[in-house]
Amino acid sequence: MLTKTMAPAVISAVILATGSVAAEQTNAPAAPKTPITVTEVANGLENPWGMQFLADGRILVTERPGTMRIVAMDGKVSEPIKGLPNVVQGGQAGLLDVLLAPDFATSGLIYFSFSEPRANSKNGTSVVRAKLSLKDNGGEISDGLVIFRQEPAFSGRHHFGSRLVWNTDGTLFITTGERSSQRDLAQDLDTHLGKVIRINADGTVPTDNPFVGQDGKRPEIWSYGHRNLQGAALNPATGTLWTTEHGAQGGDELNIPRAGKNYGWPIITWGENYGGGKIGEGTSKDGLEQPVYYWKPSIATSGLAFYTGDLFKDWKGNVLAGGLAGAVLERLVLDGDKVVAVEKLLADRGDRIRDVRQGPDGAVWVLTDDADGKLLRITPAT
């Protein structure tokens, strides 16, 4: 484990971001370039994955090896929060996303996803609801309850999905992966693999989910035919869920998952097998949904956010999508549900972008995925 006592970061850079067309599907032109300032608020985070802003201005951050910490605005990183469950580690497995309950100020409840050890050396994505008691230098988790377990479990360390998003009606969206080796199960409605899940805050199933009461179909499923969804956010203009998912070699997708719809994996895809070779039946088929946008080549999409703040006035309503292998934060300009322009941000840094959020201050906050992971704050250049 890295040493977590650190002085406030003072690295700050003014960057003129470069615009680029990122995908073939929309043939979107380059968006106007935005002069930005990037400030390194903290470093030394071990493969950070998800973050949430607390009312006191601090940020709750998960680290994939199984720890959760609190980062102050001066860059100080807390001791590990106590009471977290054991997680499967290695590859893409570990402690993943975190989400505050809507009434966190009074209930202290948080939700987090992780790769849970199961019987016979298997594992799967699970979600816990627990109480977080904050301390000056960390905190403690208590009363943890698993409210969702992805079934069936498999051995392996890949494709856990794992973003958590509150719906406008108080239900909880959970994204999952198809565990890589089990890609055909993304089409199997008797499994949770390669699905968007919708449950109530206590883990029960909403009665209006699309497959409730249907034999051989998991009632928690909202949409299916996904590969590995690692970005998710609600569009504030419409209240609908948007997601990003990893393609194979090429073919990352931006989707609007709708109840009961099939998004095609692995029957259709804009990507191909690693090393080359066709997957499935092509890029389209009747009855299967097309993405709003796709990336070819892939940027390995991760965190997703809609910008609604006032610092970047020209960004309002835009989508911000992180790229891991692409080492980029992309700003997607929308016209309704269509991407009409694209700007690449942070491309000169070479950082794997794991999560992106808009902060209460209107700045854009980013986590970089590295053994010496960083928390970055993006503001307009002055």
C-alpha positions as a Markdown table, in Angstrom:
| # | Residue | x | y | z |
|---|---|---|---|---|
| 1 | Met | 0.0 | 0.0 | 0.0 |
| 2 | Leu | 1.3 | 3.4 | -0.9 |
| 3 | Thr | 1.9 | 6.0 | 1.8 |
| 4 | Lys | -1.2 | 8.2 | 2.1 |
| 5 | Thr | 0.2 | 11.2 | 4.0 |
| 6 | Met | 0.9 | 13.8 | 1.4 |
| 7 | Ala | 1.2 | 17.6 | 1.1 |
| 8 | Pro | -1.4 | 19.5 | -1.0 |
| 9 | Ala | -0.6 | 19.1 | -4.7 |
| 10 | Val | 0.6 | 22.3 | -6.3 |
| 11 | Ile | 0.8 | 21.1 | -9.9 |
| 12 | Ser | -1.3 | 23.2 | -12.2 |
| 13 | Ala | -1.2 | 23.5 | -15.9 |
| 14 | Val | -3.0 | 25.6 | -18.5 |
| 15 | Ile | -3.9 | 23.5 | -21.5 |
| 16 | Leu | -5.5 | 24.3 | -24.9 |
| 17 | Ala | -7.5 | 21.2 | -25.6 |
| 18 | Thr | -7.5 | 19.7 | -29.1 |
| 19 | Gly | -10.7 | 18.8 | -30.9 |
| 20 | Ser | -11.1 | 15.5 | -32.8 |
| 21 | Val | -13.7 | 13.4 | -34.5 |
| 22 | Ala | -13.8 | 10.3 | -32.2 |
| 23 | Ala | -16.2 | 8.0 | -34.0 |
| 24 | Glu | -17.5 | 7.0 | -37.5 |
| 25 | Gln | -21.1 | 6.6 | -36.6 |
| 26 | Thr | -22.1 | 10.3 | -36.3 |
| 27 | Asn | -19.2 | 11.7 | -38.2 |
| 28 | Ala | -19.3 | 14.5 | -35.7 |
| 29 | Pro | -17.0 | 17.5 | -36.4 |
| 30 | Ala | -14.5 | 18.9 | -33.8 |
| 31 | Ala | -16.1 | 21.0 | -31.1 |
| 32 | Pro | -14.5 | 24.4 | -30.4 |
| 33 | Lys | -11.3 | 24.2 | -28.4 |
| 34 | Thr | -11.6 | 25.0 | -24.7 |
| 35 | Pro | -8.7 | 26.5 | -22.8 |
| 36 | Ile | -8.6 | 24.8 | -19.4 |
| 37 | Thr | -6.6 | 24.7 | -16.2 |
| 38 | Val | -5.9 | 21.3 | -14.8 |
| 39 | Thr | -5.0 | 21.2 | -11.1 |
| 40 | Glu | -3.7 | 18.1 | -9.4 |
| 41 | Val | -5.5 | 18.1 | -6.0 |
| 42 | Ala | -4.2 | 14.8 | -4.7 |
| 43 | Asn | -2.1 | 11.8 | -5.7 |
| 44 | Gly | -1.0 | 8.5 | -4.2 |
| 45 | Leu | -4.5 | 7.0 | -4.6 |
| 46 | Glu | -4.2 | 3.3 | -5.5 |
| 47 | Asn | -6.2 | 2.6 | -8.7 |
| 48 | Pro | -9.1 | 4.8 | -7.6 |
| 49 | Trp | -12.5 | 3.8 | -9.2 |
| 50 | Gly | -15.4 | 5.9 | -8.0 |
| 51 | Met | -16.1 | 9.1 | -6.1 |
| 52 | Gln | -18.8 | 11.1 | -4.3 |
| 53 | Phe | -18.9 | 14.6 | -3.0 |
| 54 | Leu | -19.7 | 15.0 | 0.7 |
| 55 | Ala | -21.6 | 18.0 | 2.1 |
| 56 | Asp | -18.5 | 19.3 | 3.9 |
| 57 | Gly | -16.6 | 19.6 | 0.6 |
| 58 | Arg | -14.6 | 16.4 | 1.0 |
| 59 | Ile | -14.7 | 13.6 | -1.6 |
| 60 | Leu | -15.3 | 9.9 | -0.9 |
| 61 | Val | -13.1 | 7.8 | -3.1 |
| 62 | Thr | -12.9 | 4.0 | -3.6 |
| 63 | Glu | -9.6 | 2.3 | -4.5 |
| 64 | Arg | -9.8 | -1.0 | -6.5 |
| 65 | Pro | -7.6 | -3.1 | -4.1 |
| 66 | Gly | -10.4 | -2.8 | -1.5 |
| 67 | Thr | -10.0 | 0.5 | 0.4 |
| 68 | Met | -12.1 | 3.7 | 0.6 |
| 69 | Arg | -10.7 | 7.0 | 1.6 |
| 70 | Ile | -11.8 | 10.7 | 2.0 |
| 71 | Val | -9.9 | 13.4 | 0.1 |
| 72 | Ala | -10.0 | 16.9 | 1.5 |
| 73 | Met | -9.8 | 20.0 | -0.8 |
| 74 | Asp | -6.2 | 20.6 | 0.5 |
| 75 | Gly | -5.1 | 17.3 | -1.0 |
| 76 | Lys | -5.0 | 15.4 | 2.3 |
| 77 | Val | -6.0 | 11.8 | 2.0 |
| 78 | Ser | -7.5 | 10.0 | 5.0 |
| 79 | Glu | -6.7 | 6.7 | 6.5 |
| 80 | Pro | -8.7 | 3.8 | 5.0 |
| 81 | Ile | -12.3 | 3.6 | 6.1 |
| 82 | Lys | -12.9 | 0.7 | 8.4 |
| 83 | Gly | -15.4 | -2.1 | 8.1 |
| 84 | Leu | -15.3 | -2.8 | 4.4 |
| 85 | Pro | -15.9 | -6.4 | 3.2 |
| 86 | Asn | -13.2 | -8.5 | 1.6 |
| 87 | Val | -13.0 | -8.1 | -2.2 |
| 88 | Val | -11.6 | -10.2 | -5.0 |
| 89 | Gln | -8.5 | -8.5 | -6.3 |
| 90 | Gly | -6.6 | -8.5 | -9.5 |
| 91 | Gly | -7.4 | -7.6 | -13.1 |
| 92 | Gln | -10.5 | -5.5 | -13.1 |
| 93 | Ala | -11.8 | -7.0 | -9.8 |
| 94 | Gly | -12.0 | -5.1 | -6.6 |
| 95 | Leu | -13.9 | -2.3 | -4.8 |
| 96 | Leu | -15.6 | -0.4 | -7.5 |
| 97 | Asp | -18.3 | 2.3 | -7.5 |
| 98 | Val | -19.8 | 4.3 | -4.5 |
| 99 | Leu | -23.0 | 6.3 | -4.2 |
| 100 | Leu | -24.6 | 8.3 | -1.4 |
| 101 | Ala | -28.2 | 7.7 | -0.4 |
| 102 | Pro | -30.5 | 10.6 | -1.4 |
| 103 | Asp | -31.0 | 11.2 | 2.3 |
| 104 | Phe | -27.4 | 10.6 | 3.3 |
| 105 | Ala | -27.3 | 13.8 | 5.4 |
| 106 | Thr | -29.7 | 12.2 | 7.9 |
| 107 | Ser | -29.4 | 8.4 | 7.3 |
| 108 | Gly | -25.6 | 8.2 | 6.7 |
| 109 | Leu | -26.3 | 5.4 | 4.1 |
| 110 | Ile | -24.0 | 4.7 | 1.2 |
| 111 | Tyr | -24.1 | 2.1 | -1.6 |
| 112 | Phe | -21.0 | 0.5 | -3.1 |
| 113 | Ser | -20.3 | -2.2 | -5.6 |
| 114 | Phe | -17.5 | -4.8 | -5.4 |
| 115 | Ser | -16.2 | -8.1 | -6.7 |
| 116 | Glu | -17.5 | -10.4 | -4.1 |
| 117 | Pro | -15.8 | -13.7 | -3.3 |
| 118 | Arg | -18.3 | -16.6 | -3.7 |
| 119 | Ala | -18.2 | -20.4 | -3.1 |
| 120 | Asn | -15.8 | -22.6 | -5.1 |
| 121 | Ser | -13.3 | -19.8 | -5.9 |
| 122 | Lys | -16.0 | -18.0 | -7.9 |
| 123 | Asn | -17.0 | -14.3 | -7.7 |
| 124 | Gly | -19.4 | -11.7 | -9.0 |
| 125 | Thr | -20.6 | -8.1 | -8.8 |
| 126 | Ser | -22.4 | -7.3 | -5.6 |
| 127 | Val | -23.9 | -4.1 | -4.2 |
| 128 | Val | -23.9 | -3.3 | -0.4 |
| 129 | Arg | -26.0 | -0.8 | 1.5 |
| 130 | Ala | -24.2 | 0.3 | 4.7 |
| 131 | Lys | -24.0 | 3.2 | 7.2 |
| 132 | Leu | -21.0 | 5.4 | 7.0 |
| 133 | Ser | -19.9 | 7.2 | 10.1 |
| 134 | Leu | -17.5 | 10.0 | 9.1 |
| 135 | Lys | -14.4 | 10.9 | 11.2 |
| 136 | Asp | -11.8 | 13.6 | 11.0 |
| 137 | Asn | -9.3 | 11.2 | 9.4 |
| 138 | Gly | -11.5 | 8.6 | 7.8 |
| 139 | Gly | -14.6 | 6.8 | 9.0 |
| 140 | Glu | -16.2 | 3.4 | 9.6 |
| 141 | Ile | -18.7 | 1.3 | 7.8 |
| 142 | Ser | -21.4 | -0.6 | 9.8 |
| 143 | Asp | -24.7 | -2.5 | 9.2 |
| 144 | Gly | -23.6 | -3.6 | 5.8 |
| 145 | Leu | -26.2 | -5.6 | 3.8 |
| 146 | Val | -25.8 | -7.0 | 0.3 |
| 147 | Ile | -28.9 | -5.9 | -1.6 |
| 148 | Phe | -27.8 | -7.3 | -5.0 |
| 149 | Arg | -25.7 | -10.3 | -6.2 |
| 150 | Gln | -25.0 | -10.9 | -9.8 |
| 151 | Glu | -25.9 | -14.5 | -10.7 |
| 152 | Pro | -24.5 | -16.8 | -11.7 |
| 153 | Ala | -21.0 | -16.4 | -10.3 |
| 154 | Phe | -17.8 | -17.4 | -12.2 |
| 155 | Ser | -14.1 | -17.5 | -11.7 |
| 156 | Gly | -12.1 | -14.8 | -13.4 |
| 157 | Arg | -11.1 | -11.1 | -13.0 |
| 158 | His | -12.8 | -9.3 | -15.9 |
| 159 | His | -15.9 | -7.4 | -16.9 |
| 160 | Phe | -17.7 | -6.5 | -13.6 |
| 161 | Gly | -19.4 | -3.4 | -14.9 |
| 162 | Ser | -20.4 | -1.7 | -11.7 |
| 163 | Arg | -21.7 | 1.9 | -12.0 |
| 164 | Leu | -24.4 | 2.9 | -9.6 |
| 165 | Val | -27.0 | 5.6 | -10.5 |
| 166 | Trp | -30.2 | 6.8 | -8.8 |
| 167 | Asn | -33.2 | 7.0 | -11.1 |
| 168 | Thr | -35.6 | 9.9 | -10.8 |
| 169 | Asp | -38.2 | 7.6 | -9.2 |
| 170 | Gly | -35.8 | 6.6 | -6.4 |
| 171 | Thr | -34.9 | 3.2 | -7.9 |
| 172 | Leu | -31.3 | 2.2 | -8.3 |
| 173 | Phe | -29.6 | 1.4 | -11.6 |
| 174 | Ile | -26.7 | -1.1 | -11.5 |
| 175 | Thr | -24.5 | -1.8 | -14.5 |
| 176 | Thr | -22.9 | -5.2 | -14.9 |
| 177 | Gly | -20.5 | -6.9 | -17.3 |
| 178 | Glu | -20.7 | -10.3 | -19.0 |
| 179 | Arg | -17.5 | -11.6 | -17.3 |
| 180 | Ser | -15.7 | -11.7 | -20.7 |
| 181 | Ser | -15.6 | -15.5 | -21.0 |
| 182 | Gln | -19.4 | -15.7 | -20.8 |
| 183 | Arg | -20.3 | -13.2 | -23.5 |
| 184 | Asp | -23.2 | -15.3 | -24.9 |
| 185 | Leu | -24.9 | -14.9 | -21.5 |
| 186 | Ala | -25.5 | -11.2 | -22.2 |
| 187 | Gln | -28.4 | -12.5 | -24.3 |
| 188 | Asp | -29.7 | -14.9 | -21.5 |
| 189 | Leu | -32.5 | -13.3 | -19.5 |
| 190 | Asp | -32.0 | -16.0 | -16.8 |
| 191 | Thr | -28.7 | -14.4 | -15.8 |
| 192 | His | -27.6 | -10.9 | -14.6 |
| 193 | Leu | -24.6 | -10.9 | -16.9 |
| 194 | Gly | -24.2 | -8.0 | -19.4 |
| 195 | Lys | -27.3 | -6.3 | -18.1 |
| 196 | Val | -28.5 | -3.0 | -16.7 |
| 197 | Ile | -30.2 | -3.8 | -13.4 |
| 198 | Arg | -33.0 | -1.8 | -11.7 |
| 199 | Ile | -33.9 | -2.4 | -8.1 |
| 200 | Asn | -35.5 | -0.5 | -5.2 |
| 201 | Ala | -33.2 | 1.1 | -2.6 |
| 202 | Asp | -33.8 | -1.9 | -0.3 |
| 203 | Gly | -32.9 | -4.5 | -2.9 |
| 204 | Thr | -36.5 | -5.5 | -3.7 |
| 205 | Val | -37.7 | -5.5 | -7.4 |
| 206 | Pro | -39.8 | -2.7 | -8.8 |
| 207 | Thr | -43.1 | -4.1 | -10.0 |
| 208 | Asp | -42.9 | -2.3 | -13.3 |
| 209 | Asn | -39.6 | -3.8 | -14.4 |
| 210 | Pro | -40.0 | -5.2 | -17.9 |
| 211 | Phe | -39.5 | -8.9 | -17.0 |
| 212 | Val | -41.3 | -9.2 | -13.7 |
| 213 | Gly | -43.5 | -12.3 | -13.5 |
| 214 | Gln | -42.0 | -13.9 | -16.6 |
| 215 | Asp | -40.7 | -17.5 | -16.3 |
| 216 | Gly | -37.0 | -17.9 | -16.9 |
| 217 | Lys | -36.3 | -14.2 | -16.8 |
| 218 | Arg | -34.6 | -12.3 | -13.9 |
| 219 | Pro | -37.0 | -9.7 | -12.6 |
| 220 | Glu | -34.1 | -7.3 | -11.8 |
| 221 | Ile | -33.2 | -6.8 | -15.5 |
| 222 | Trp | -33.9 | -3.5 | -17.1 |
| 223 | Ser | -32.0 | -3.9 | -20.4 |
| 224 | Tyr | -29.7 | -6.6 | -21.9 |
| 225 | Gly | -27.2 | -7.4 | -24.6 |
| 226 | His | -24.5 | -5.3 | -23.1 |
| 227 | Arg | -20.7 | -6.1 | -22.9 |
| 228 | Asn | -19.1 | -4.3 | -19.9 |
| 229 | Leu | -20.8 | -1.1 | -18.8 |
| 230 | Gln | -18.4 | 1.1 | -16.8 |
| 231 | Gly | -20.0 | 4.5 | -17.4 |
| 232 | Ala | -23.6 | 5.6 | -16.4 |
| 233 | Ala | -25.4 | 8.9 | -15.7 |
| 234 | Leu | -28.9 | 10.4 | -15.9 |
| 235 | Asn | -29.5 | 12.9 | -18.6 |
| 236 | Pro | -30.8 | 15.9 | -16.6 |
| 237 | Ala | -32.8 | 17.2 | -19.6 |
| 238 | Thr | -34.8 | 14.0 | -20.0 |
| 239 | Gly | -34.3 | 12.0 | -16.8 |
| 240 | Thr | -33.2 | 9.0 | -18.8 |
| 241 | Leu | -30.2 | 6.7 | -18.1 |
| 242 | Trp | -27.2 | 6.9 | -20.5 |
| 243 | Thr | -24.4 | 4.4 | -20.4 |
| 244 | Thr | -21.0 | 3.7 | -22.0 |
| 245 | Glu | -19.7 | 0.2 | -22.5 |
| 246 | His | -16.5 | -1.3 | -23.6 |
| 247 | Gly | -16.5 | -2.9 | -27.0 |
| 248 | Ala | -14.0 | -5.6 | -28.0 |
| 249 | Gln | -11.4 | -4.3 | -30.4 |
| 250 | Gly | -13.1 | -1.1 | -31.3 |
| 251 | Gly | -16.8 | -0.5 | -30.9 |
| 252 | Asp | -17.2 | 1.2 | -27.5 |
| 253 | Glu | -20.8 | 2.4 | -27.2 |
| 254 | Leu | -22.8 | 5.2 | -25.9 |
| 255 | Asn | -26.4 | 4.0 | -25.2 |
| 256 | Ile | -29.7 | 5.0 | -23.8 |
| 257 | Pro | -30.8 | 1.7 | -22.2 |
| 258 | Arg | -34.6 | 1.5 | -22.3 |
| 259 | Ala | -36.8 | -1.0 | -20.5 |
| 260 | Gly | -36.8 | -4.5 | -22.0 |
| 261 | Lys | -34.6 | -3.5 | -25.0 |
| 262 | Asn | -31.8 | -5.7 | -26.4 |
| 263 | Tyr | -28.5 | -3.8 | -27.2 |
| 264 | Gly | -27.1 | -6.6 | -29.3 |
| 265 | Trp | -23.9 | -8.0 | -27.7 |
| 266 | Pro | -22.5 | -10.3 | -28.9 |
| 267 | Ile | -24.9 | -10.7 | -31.9 |
| 268 | Ile | -24.1 | -7.3 | -33.3 |
| 269 | Thr | -21.2 | -5.0 | -32.6 |
| 270 | Trp | -19.1 | -2.2 | -34.2 |
| 271 | Gly | -15.9 | -4.0 | -32.8 |
| 272 | Glu | -14.1 | -7.1 | -33.7 |
| 273 | Asn | -12.2 | -9.9 | -31.9 |
| 274 | Tyr | -8.8 | -9.0 | -30.4 |
| 275 | Gly | -6.3 | -9.7 | -33.2 |
| 276 | Gly | -9.0 | -9.4 | -35.8 |
| 277 | Gly | -12.0 | -11.4 | -36.9 |
| 278 | Lys | -15.8 | -10.8 | -37.0 |
| 279 | Ile | -18.0 | -11.1 | -34.0 |
| 280 | Gly | -21.6 | -12.2 | -34.3 |
| 281 | Glu | -23.6 | -11.3 | -37.4 |
| 282 | Gly | -22.4 | -7.8 | -38.2 |
| 283 | Thr | -23.2 | -4.3 | -37.1 |
| 284 | Ser | -27.0 | -4.4 | -37.2 |
| 285 | Lys | -30.0 | -6.7 | -37.0 |
| 286 | Asp | -33.7 | -6.1 | -36.8 |
| 287 | Gly | -35.0 | -5.9 | -33.3 |
| 288 | Leu | -31.6 | -5.0 | -31.8 |
| 289 | Glu | -30.8 | -1.5 | -30.7 |
| 290 | Gln | -28.1 | 0.7 | -32.2 |
| 291 | Pro | -25.9 | 2.9 | -30.0 |
| 292 | Val | -26.3 | 6.6 | -29.9 |
| 293 | Tyr | -22.6 | 6.8 | -30.7 |
| 294 | Tyr | -19.7 | 4.5 | -31.0 |
| 295 | Trp | -15.9 | 4.8 | -30.8 |
| 296 | Lys | -13.7 | 3.2 | -33.5 |
| 297 | Pro | -11.0 | 2.9 | -32.5 |
| 298 | Ser | -11.9 | 2.2 | -28.9 |
| 299 | Ile | -11.0 | 4.6 | -26.1 |
| 300 | Ala | -12.0 | 2.0 | -23.4 |
| 301 | Thr | -14.8 | 4.1 | -22.0 |
| 302 | Ser | -15.3 | 4.4 | -18.3 |
| 303 | Gly | -16.8 | 7.3 | -16.2 |
| 304 | Leu | -19.7 | 9.3 | -17.6 |
| 305 | Ala | -21.2 | 12.6 | -16.6 |
| 306 | Phe | -23.5 | 15.3 | -17.9 |
| 307 | Tyr | -22.3 | 18.9 | -17.4 |
| 308 | Thr | -24.9 | 21.3 | -15.9 |
| 309 | Gly | -22.6 | 23.8 | -14.2 |
| 310 | Asp | -21.9 | 27.5 | -14.8 |
| 311 | Leu | -18.1 | 27.5 | -14.9 |
| 312 | Phe | -18.1 | 26.2 | -18.5 |
| 313 | Lys | -21.1 | 28.0 | -19.9 |
| 314 | Asp | -20.7 | 26.5 | -23.4 |
| 315 | Trp | -20.6 | 23.0 | -22.0 |
| 316 | Lys | -24.1 | 22.9 | -20.5 |
| 317 | Gly | -25.9 | 19.7 | -21.5 |
| 318 | Asn | -22.7 | 18.1 | -22.9 |
| 319 | Val | -21.6 | 14.6 | -22.1 |
| 320 | Leu | -18.2 | 13.9 | -20.5 |
| 321 | Ala | -16.8 | 10.4 | -21.2 |
| 322 | Gly | -13.6 | 9.1 | -19.8 |
| 323 | Gly | -11.2 | 6.9 | -21.7 |
| 324 | Leu | -8.8 | 4.4 | -20.2 |
| 325 | Ala | -6.7 | 3.0 | -23.0 |
| 326 | Gly | -7.5 | 6.2 | -24.9 |
| 327 | Ala | -6.1 | 8.3 | -22.0 |
| 328 | Val | -8.6 | 11.0 | -22.8 |
| 329 | Leu | -11.6 | 12.8 | -21.5 |
| 330 | Glu | -14.1 | 13.4 | -24.4 |
| 331 | Arg | -16.7 | 16.2 | -24.4 |
| 332 | Leu | -19.6 | 15.2 | -26.6 |
| 333 | Val | -21.9 | 18.0 | -27.7 |
| 334 | Leu | -25.5 | 16.9 | -28.1 |
| 335 | Asp | -28.5 | 17.9 | -30.2 |
| 336 | Gly | -31.2 | 16.0 | -28.5 |
| 337 | Asp | -30.0 | 12.4 | -28.4 |
| 338 | Lys | -27.4 | 12.9 | -31.3 |
| 339 | Val | -23.7 | 13.6 | -30.8 |
| 340 | Val | -22.9 | 16.6 | -33.1 |
| 341 | Ala | -19.4 | 17.6 | -32.1 |
| 342 | Val | -16.5 | 16.1 | -30.1 |
| 343 | Glu | -13.6 | 17.7 | -28.2 |
| 344 | Lys | -10.7 | 15.7 | -26.7 |
| 345 | Leu | -9.5 | 16.9 | -23.3 |
| 346 | Leu | -6.4 | 15.9 | -21.2 |
| 347 | Ala | -5.0 | 13.9 | -24.2 |
| 348 | Asp | -1.5 | 15.4 | -23.6 |
| 349 | Arg | -1.3 | 14.0 | -20.1 |
| 350 | Gly | -1.4 | 10.2 | -20.9 |
| 351 | Asp | -3.6 | 9.4 | -17.9 |
| 352 | Arg | -6.1 | 6.6 | -17.9 |
| 353 | Ile | -9.4 | 8.4 | -17.0 |
| 354 | Arg | -11.5 | 6.2 | -14.7 |
| 355 | Asp | -14.2 | 8.5 | -13.3 |
| 356 | Val | -15.5 | 11.9 | -14.1 |
| 357 | Arg | -18.0 | 14.0 | -12.0 |
| 358 | Gln | -19.2 | 17.6 | -11.9 |
| 359 | Gly | -18.4 | 19.0 | -8.5 |
| 360 | Pro | -20.6 | 21.3 | -6.4 |
| 361 | Asp | -18.3 | 24.1 | -7.5 |
| 362 | Gly | -19.1 | 23.6 | -11.2 |
| 363 | Ala | -15.6 | 22.3 | -11.9 |
| 364 | Val | -15.0 | 18.9 | -13.6 |
| 365 | Trp | -13.3 | 16.4 | -11.3 |
| 366 | Val | -11.5 | 13.3 | -12.7 |
| 367 | Leu | -9.9 | 10.2 | -11.2 |
| 368 | Thr | -7.0 | 8.6 | -13.0 |
| 369 | Asp | -6.5 | 4.9 | -12.9 |
| 370 | Asp | -3.0 | 4.1 | -11.8 |
| 371 | Ala | -1.1 | 2.7 | -8.8 |
| 372 | Asp | -0.3 | 6.4 | -8.2 |
| 373 | Gly | -3.8 | 7.6 | -9.1 |
| 374 | Lys | -4.6 | 11.3 | -9.1 |
| 375 | Leu | -7.6 | 13.5 | -8.4 |
| 376 | Leu | -7.7 | 16.3 | -10.9 |
| 377 | Arg | -9.8 | 19.4 | -11.0 |
| 378 | Ile | -10.6 | 21.1 | -14.4 |
| 379 | Thr | -11.6 | 24.7 | -14.6 |
| 380 | Pro | -11.6 | 27.3 | -17.3 |
| 381 | Ala | -8.1 | 28.8 | -18.0 |
| 382 | Thr | -7.6 | 32.2 | -16.5 |
